[in-house]
Amino acid sequence: MRATLFDLERTIRQRRDADPDQSYVAKLTARGRAKIAQKVGEEAVETVIAAMASDRQGAIGESADLLFHLLVLLVDLDISLDDVLDELDRREGVSGISEKASRKGD
Ligand SMILES: N=c1c2ncn([C@@H]3O[C@H](COP(=O)(O)OP(=O)(O)OP(=O)(O)O)[C@@H](O)[C@H]3O)c2ncn1[C@@H]1O[C@H](COP(=O)(O)O)[C@@H](O)[C@H]1O
């Protein structure tokens, strides 16, 4: 059976308090939010580099790294994947073009 992002989110929550010598999640969490956020940035840049090189396998691997590290950051911020999906639901059917145009008068 395919694991979901919800499974990974649950695993990350469980691993946060594990032994940092045994768990990457625990080790990264112990280094603090700034370090977690830095990792998200690094993985995002590596995804962009793979995409610009049309490196399909690289883009898949870096995207997995990016999603994983983003979930570690969200857990650290006590933001659930559901919170983010709720926001995407709220946007569903609203064209990005018209949404941006509606902000022009802000
Ligand atoms: N999906 C992942 C996952 N993706 C990437 N990584 C790790 O992320 C790290 C990224 O490597 P880097 O070289 O960028 O990081 P780094 O060596 O800390 O580098 P610096 O930033 O310190 O320079 C590697 O150690 C990868 O193994 C992951 N580690 C864990 N998971 C999942 O999280 C679960 C719990 O992992 P543990 O907490 O390690 O038990 C695992 O069962 C997996 O399902």
The ligand as an ORCA input file, in Angstrom:
! r2SCAN-3c Opt
* xyz 0 1
  N      11.603     10.845      3.952
  C      12.594     10.934      4.690
  C      13.788     11.602      4.231
  N      14.088     12.202      3.066
  C      15.347     12.650      3.209
  N      15.844     12.336      4.424
  C      17.174     12.610      4.975
  O      17.456     13.982      4.828
  C      18.863     14.143      4.874
  C      19.218     15.225      3.912
  O      20.563     15.113      3.618
  P      21.511     16.327      3.603
  O      22.839     15.851      3.189
  O      20.885     17.435      2.822
  O      21.448     16.742      5.160
  P      22.566     16.757      6.229
  O      23.506     15.605      6.032
  O      21.896     16.857      7.558
  O      23.301     18.075      5.808
  P      23.642     19.436      6.580
  O      22.461     20.347      6.359
  O      23.848     19.115      8.028
  O      24.858     19.896      5.884
  C      19.487     12.784      4.594
  O      20.053     12.289      5.791
  C      18.299     11.953      4.184
  O      18.400     10.581      4.560
  C      14.885     11.695      5.095
  N      14.873     11.182      6.372
  C      13.743     10.567      6.790
  N      12.618     10.435      5.989
  C      11.376      9.787      6.522
  O      11.297     10.057      7.897
  C      11.170      8.828      8.628
  C      11.829      8.967      9.987
  O      13.223      9.139      9.792
  P      14.167      9.144     11.074
  O      13.793     10.304     11.881
  O      15.580      9.242     10.527
  O      13.936      7.835     11.773
  C      11.833      7.778      7.742
  O      11.331      6.490      8.024
  C      11.394      8.249      6.368
  O      10.064      7.831      6.118
*
